[in-house]
Amino acid sequence: MDKRNTPWSKREKGNDPNDKLCDGNAFRRHWQRIATVCGGVMLIVMIITVSFFLTHSTKKPMVVTPPPVRSQQGLRSLANATPRPATASQIQMLALPCTVNLRTWADGSSDWKIRNGVLLNDGTKEWDGKSGPTIVAPCDVSSATQWSSTNVAVETKIRVTGAQDNACFGITVRGNSTLNGWQGYKAGVGNCLGGLDGARVSGPDYLYDLQAKDASFNPGTTIHTYRIEVEDTTIKFSIDGRLVLNVTDTRYLTGSEIGLWCQNVQLLVTSFKVTSLGDGN
């Protein structure tokens, strides 16, 4: 039989369905090879990237936070302004005898303010009877000429201009802040639990000190001169030149902090002076 005369021998190339099927399979195999290569390349890139980050950890930039400026109590060279903490460069400790310039004494708690050249308290703050002064005098007690630098006299002129319930105010001497709280002596008016109807000398706990001494006194609204003397174990509290309380106490023989505190009382402070008892004052 002549094969050239068979029907299938006369088909043109490309017209046979089997030829088309072979071409389609070849086309798919071609793109599968391309996809396989691309997938391999992507896998290699991912492996390299992960290896890089595992071996090179990112470091965050170091942020240096400056330490907070601590409020220091002392003399501030700023008059007629709202009180704010003094910086170290603004503090000027004064040798004894130390007369505080009230125009610049503005670094106490927010209730202490300067108006018209005098120090005043607006009576808006509560006070913990175990705490120390709310404004500290810039007086260098260690400059006293006596062998005991804590033998000093503190004299201040204060006028009450208004008061609420649980009122009190006064002077602190031989103060010292410790891990167990403030230590020292307090001489004040009022007991912080009622009205201004008495004078008191106490240790650190002004309200409940079992060794506190009291005397009858009402300041009214006139100006008074308050003076506290601490000499060795003797504490004397005088008002307008009259001795009100004379106390013997051996608890606190050192401590250089001197200041004022106030609760629920509006005050005008017109003078504040610290002298060494060895100076004859």
Secondary structure, DSSP 8 states (H G I E B T S, - for coil): --GGGSGGGG--TTTSHHHHHHHHHHHHHHHHHHHHHHHHHHHHHHHHHHHHHHHS---------------B-S--S--SS----B-GGG---EESSEE--TTT---S-TTEEEETTEEEEES-----TTS--SEE--EEGGG-SSSSTT-EEEEEEEEEEEEEEEEEEEEEEEEEEETTEEEEEEEEES-SSS-S-EEEEESS-TTT-TT-EEEE---TTSEEEEEEEEETTEEEEEETTEEEEEEE--S-----EEEEEEEEEEEEEEEEEEEEGGGT-
